[in-house]
């Protein structure tokens, strides 16, 4: 996972080269990381940096190092299982909502077609 001072946070599964000569960049690597855990942590990072930094208050290397990011813990250990399960549930809820929306759109389209 990569964060830069332009407040972008991205997750890359493959090795990469990073060239950023104009600002602060942080790279987070962890053997427990997967896409869903990365999505959870990226949301936590975005929340923390948007509360602290903006256009006039740039995310400097020192500023980033001193920024606290709240993540879930269980028994004083980072709870990767919770993060993974949480994102999976959110994805299912989003899919459910999209299906409901699509069904309504299909039904509305059928009603219009029947009238014409």
Secondary structure, DSSP 8 states (H G I E B T S, - for coil): -EEETTS-EE--SS------SSS-EEE---TT--HHHHHHHHHHHHHHHHHH--SSS---HHHHHT------EETTEE-HHHHHHHHHHHHHHHHHHHHHHHHHHHHHHHHHHHH-
